[in-house]
Amino acid sequence: MGVVYAFCLIKVCPPFEATPFSFWGFLVMLDKYILDVCCGCRQFWFDKNHKNTVYMDMRKEEKGFQNARPNKEIQPDIIGDFRNIPFSNRSFKMVVMDPPHILADGPLFRMAKEYGWLDKLNWWNDIRDGFNEAWRVLDNYGTLIFKWNETSISKKDVLNAIGKRPLFGHPVGSRVNTHWLCFMKTT
Ligand SMILES: C[S@@+](CC[C@H](N)C(=O)[O-])C[C@H]1O[C@@H](n2cnc3c(N)ncnc32)[C@H](O)[C@@H]1O
């Protein structure tokens, strides 16, 4: 019944903007349990249009924004800043966060253009604020997956900024510099 109602609304009263706080947005959100707070090109998603996921990023980029990879694009469901996530508390069962990890002065090279970059002076606050916001919109006993690459900043330093201890990930001494860290909101 709800689906029929939504369909009629779209047909009768277009356009309905699917913002998190609009009525249409509310309907769209009914089966969304996962939030990717900075989805980029969705490269690590096996299903790049997972039906229960909201894909967010602070920017949109059309195909061709990367000369070397003409098919890459950034098409989030919503434009948003992970330091101020436009959802209410405890909205998602899982939050995924793969923030930029390269310290740079701007999109001067391919990696920074594709994956974004961290401000040299403010990275600590930006990561801390982003993680706190991801935590806020996570439901109780929800899972937060945080990905980090140590090219510019060590895992130890980023965990200090986050101020929370992951349940598990790649242990100290493993020779990888990309880390997948798993947190659960138990309190
Ligand atoms: C490492 S990339 C994500 C790659 C993505 N996980 C994938 O599989 O393709 C980081 C992304 O964070 C986005 N970003 C940077 N700062 C952000 C912010 N404050 N809020 C939301 N997204 C941000 C960048 O635009 C970039 O697309």
The ligand as a Gaussian input file, in Angstrom:
#p B3LYP/6-31G(d) Opt

LIG

0 1
 C       39.078000       7.571000      -0.327000
 S       37.733000       8.317000      -1.214000
 C       36.440000       7.118000      -1.042000
 C       36.610000       5.963000      -1.986000
 C       35.436000       5.005000      -1.974000
 N       35.364000       4.304000      -0.712000
 C       35.461000       4.026000      -3.107000
 O       35.283000       2.817000      -2.855000
 O       35.612000       4.438000      -4.273000
 C       37.237000       9.586000      -0.125000
 C       36.020000      10.372000      -0.550000
 O       35.688000      11.261000       0.525000
 C       35.071000      12.402000      -0.023000
 N       35.114000      13.454000       1.014000
 C       36.152000      14.207000       1.398000
 N       35.831000      14.998000       2.411000
 C       34.517000      14.734000       2.692000
 C       33.596000      15.249000       3.642000
 N       33.946000      16.201000       4.528000
 N       32.345000      14.765000       3.644000
 C       31.964000      13.815000       2.747000
 N       32.797000      13.284000       1.828000
 C       34.064000      13.738000       1.801000
 C       35.879000      12.697000      -1.251000
 O       35.130000      13.472000      -2.159000
 C       36.184000      11.285000      -1.768000
 O       35.250000      10.903000      -2.757000

